[in-house]
Amino acid sequence: MVECPPRATGGSVGAGSDNRDKIEFWREEVLRRAEQALQGRLVGLWQYAEGGDLVPLAVGMKRQLPPTAAGEITRALKGWHVPIDPNSRWLAARLDMGRWCIAPVRADVPAPPPHGVERRKKERMTLELAGLCLGLIEERFAEPPSEPEA
């Protein structure tokens, strides 16, 4: 059985919850499972900073990133003409030297493929689902809106 992260109300999953009430636990868990699904490939969570720099937030299995990773991912996204918003987050898996599979972290389901024919490879679908999981988890951990004062 898979346990869900707690809601932002401050409740814990249970006694001895092994940090399951912290978003970092769930990020690491999603990254770990994505790496398993991708046969051990390196998977990282990245964020674009205000200045346009791509910054790693977390890496699955606490592995070392190649020094060229940020540049390779940035070049790939720009080459695909993908709009890059400041503070946008991305999951990226290294397929081989210099080649990455990348998917956004989001809380909304992506649009269906054109003409109903799925063309994305299994690696991309894995990252799409992991990105959706991370987006929904982060939404659960977001601060609840404050009550308006009466």
RADALIN-V800832 format. One record per run of one state. SS is the DSSP state (alpha for helix, beta for strand, coil for the rest). FROM is the first residue (numbers start at 1). LEN is the number of residues. If there is no record, write none. Layout:
((SS:FROM:LEN) (SS:FROM:LEN))
This chain:
((coil:1:22) (alpha:23:15) (coil:38:5) (beta:43:6) (coil:49:5) (beta:54:6) (alpha:60:3) (coil:63:6) (alpha:69:11) (coil:80:9) (beta:89:8) (coil:97:2) (beta:99:6) (coil:105:9) (alpha:114:3) (coil:117:5) (alpha:122:20) (coil:142:9))
